[in-house]
Amino acid sequence: MGPINLLLWVGGVALMAIGYSRARGPWARYQELKSQAENVARYEAWRGGLRETGKTGAQVAMELSRRQAQVGAAIAIAGLVCVFVGFLIR
């Protein structure tokens, strides 16, 4: 176990923590917006169809939240790769 291994492990764990903290909030918001959009779709179907066909602000917010969650997940995956590489290097 050398200093490079320790550096990769510590850096990987730090990246995983940062990625998780960055992805947690936007993912929760995305799930809330998705639930609300499903509710609206059910209500509009009950009323007899869609009223608007354009892109709503909620859809834009869902895309933004999903993208932020994806970036956070990518950071966490990079951290996982660093930890894995730290175990491979001898």
ZADRENDO-495503 format. One line per field, with one value per residue: y, z, x of N, C-alpha, C in turn; residue in three letters; residue number from 1. Coordinates in steps of 0.05 Angstrom, whole numbers, plus 5000, padded with zeros to 4 digits. Atoms other than C-alpha are relative to their C-alpha. Layout:
n_v	Y,...
n_w	Z,...
n_u	X,...
ca_v	Y,...
ca_w	Z,...
ca_u	X,...
c_v	Y,...
c_w	Z,...
c_u	X,...
res	ALA,...
n	NUM,...
END
This chain:
n_v	4976,4976,4974,4996,5015,4984,4976,5008,5008,4976,4984,5014,4997,4971,4996,5013,4984,4975,5007,5007,4976,4984,5014,5006,4979,4999,5025,4999,4980,5012,5019,4985,4988,5022,5008,4979,5001,5023,4992,4981,5016,5015,4980,4991,5022,5001,4977,5004,4995,4980,4972,4987,5019,4989,5008,4985,4994,5023,5018,4989,5004,5029,5005,4988,5016,5025,4996,4996,5026,5016,4990,5010,5029,5004,4994,5022,5023,4995,5007,5030,5010,4994,5020,5026,4998,5000,5028,5014,4992,5012
n_w	5000,5003,4998,5023,4993,4980,5013,5017,4983,4987,5021,5010,4980,5000,5024,4996,4982,5014,5021,4986,4989,5023,5015,4982,5001,5025,5006,4985,5014,5025,4993,4993,5024,5016,4987,5006,5028,5003,4990,5019,5023,4992,4998,5027,5013,4988,5011,5028,5019,4994,5006,5013,5012,4997,4977,4976,4982,4984,5016,5001,4974,4998,5016,4986,4976,5009,5009,4976,4987,5017,4995,4973,5002,5015,4981,4981,5015,5003,4974,4998,5018,4987,4978,5012,5011,4976,4992,5021,5001,4978
n_u	5017,4984,5014,5018,5025,5014,5010,5022,5022,5011,5012,5024,5021,5008,5017,5026,5016,5008,5019,5025,5013,5009,5021,5022,5020,5013,5015,5025,5017,5009,5021,5024,5011,5010,5025,5020,5007,5018,5026,5012,5008,5024,5022,5007,5014,5027,5015,5006,4978,4980,5007,4977,4981,4973,4983,5007,4978,4994,4984,4973,4988,4994,4976,4978,4995,4990,4972,4983,4997,4982,4973,4992,4996,4975,4979,4998,4989,4972,4988,5000,4978,4975,4996,4994,4972,4983,4996,4985,4973,4984
ca_v	5000,5063,5136,5134,5081,5123,5185,5149,5120,5186,5224,5171,5173,5249,5248,5198,5242,5305,5270,5242,5309,5343,5291,5281,5348,5353,5280,5290,5353,5315,5260,5312,5347,5281,5262,5329,5322,5253,5282,5338,5287,5245,5307,5330,5261,5262,5331,5307,5321,5366,5441,5461,5427,5472,5460,5480,5510,5447,5406,5453,5448,5371,5371,5417,5376,5311,5339,5363,5295,5262,5307,5289,5215,5220,5252,5196,5143,5176,5170,5096,5086,5121,5075,5014,5037,5049,4975,4953,4992,4958
ca_w	5000,4975,4977,4908,4933,4993,4950,4901,4958,4994,4930,4907,4972,4970,4899,4917,4975,4933,4876,4924,4957,4889,4861,4922,4920,4846,4842,4898,4863,4797,4830,4860,4794,4758,4809,4799,4723,4728,4771,4721,4664,4702,4716,4644,4620,4668,4642,4571,4542,4542,4543,4521,4476,4490,4538,4609,4661,4702,4644,4638,4712,4708,4652,4692,4756,4718,4686,4753,4783,4724,4735,4809,4792,4742,4796,4844,4791,4778,4852,4850,4792,4831,4891,4845,4810,4879,4894,4827,4831,4871
ca_u	5000,5033,5018,4986,4936,4918,4911,4865,4823,4815,4802,4752,4714,4714,4687,4633,4611,4611,4574,4522,4510,4504,4456,4411,4374,4361,4339,4288,4262,4258,4217,4169,4160,4150,4096,4061,4065,4033,3978,3965,3963,3912,3870,3872,3853,3794,3774,3775,3843,3903,3894,3965,4015,4075,4132,4115,4160,4154,4181,4240,4253,4249,4301,4346,4339,4351,4414,4441,4428,4464,4525,4526,4520,4577,4621,4604,4619,4686,4701,4682,4730,4785,4775,4775,4839,4869,4859,4887,4951,5005
c_v	5025,5025,5005,4986,5016,5025,4994,4993,5025,5018,4987,5003,5028,5005,4987,5016,5025,4994,4993,5025,5018,4988,4997,5021,5002,4975,5000,5020,4989,4981,5014,5012,4979,4990,5020,4999,4976,5006,5018,4984,4984,5019,5009,4978,4998,5023,4998,5007,5022,5028,5014,4978,5010,4989,5018,5006,4977,4980,5010,4995,4970,4993,5010,4983,4973,5002,5005,4974,4982,5009,4990,4970,4994,5006,4977,4975,5004,4994,4970,4988,5006,4980,4973,5000,5000,4972,4984,5006,4989,5015
c_w	5000,5003,4977,5006,5020,4988,4983,5018,5012,4980,4989,5020,5001,4976,5002,5019,4987,4979,5012,5010,4978,4986,5017,4998,4974,4993,5016,4987,4974,5006,5008,4976,4982,5011,4994,4971,4994,5010,4981,4975,5006,5001,4973,4985,5010,4989,4971,4981,5009,4992,4984,4988,5002,5024,5024,5016,5017,4984,4997,5026,5004,4984,5014,5024,4992,4991,5023,5015,4984,5004,5027,4999,4986,5018,5019,4986,4995,5026,5004,4983,5013,5022,4988,4989,5023,5010,4979,4999,5024,5003
c_u	5018,4984,4980,4973,4983,4988,4975,4975,4986,4986,4975,4977,4990,4982,4973,4983,4990,4979,4973,4986,4989,4976,4975,4977,4985,4984,4974,4981,4989,4977,4974,4986,4988,4973,4978,4992,4981,4972,4985,4990,4975,4976,4991,4986,4971,4983,4993,5022,5018,4990,5023,5018,5029,5015,4994,5025,5008,5016,5029,5015,5007,5025,5025,5008,5012,5029,5019,5005,5019,5029,5010,5006,5026,5024,5004,5011,5030,5015,5001,5022,5027,5006,5007,5028,5020,5005,5016,5029,5015,5026
res	MET,GLY,PRO,ILE,ASN,LEU,LEU,LEU,TRP,VAL,GLY,GLY,VAL,ALA,LEU,MET,ALA,ILE,GLY,TYR,SER,ARG,ALA,ARG,GLY,PRO,TRP,ALA,ARG,TYR,GLN,GLU,LEU,LYS,SER,GLN,ALA,GLU,ASN,VAL,ALA,ARG,TYR,GLU,ALA,TRP,ARG,GLY,GLY,LEU,ARG,GLU,THR,GLY,LYS,THR,GLY,ALA,GLN,VAL,ALA,MET,GLU,LEU,SER,ARG,ARG,GLN,ALA,GLN,VAL,GLY,ALA,ALA,ILE,ALA,ILE,ALA,GLY,LEU,VAL,CYS,VAL,PHE,VAL,GLY,PHE,LEU,ILE,ARG
n	1,2,3,4,5,6,7,8,9,10,11,12,13,14,15,16,17,18,19,20,21,22,23,24,25,26,27,28,29,30,31,32,33,34,35,36,37,38,39,40,41,42,43,44,45,46,47,48,49,50,51,52,53,54,55,56,57,58,59,60,61,62,63,64,65,66,67,68,69,70,71,72,73,74,75,76,77,78,79,80,81,82,83,84,85,86,87,88,89,90
END
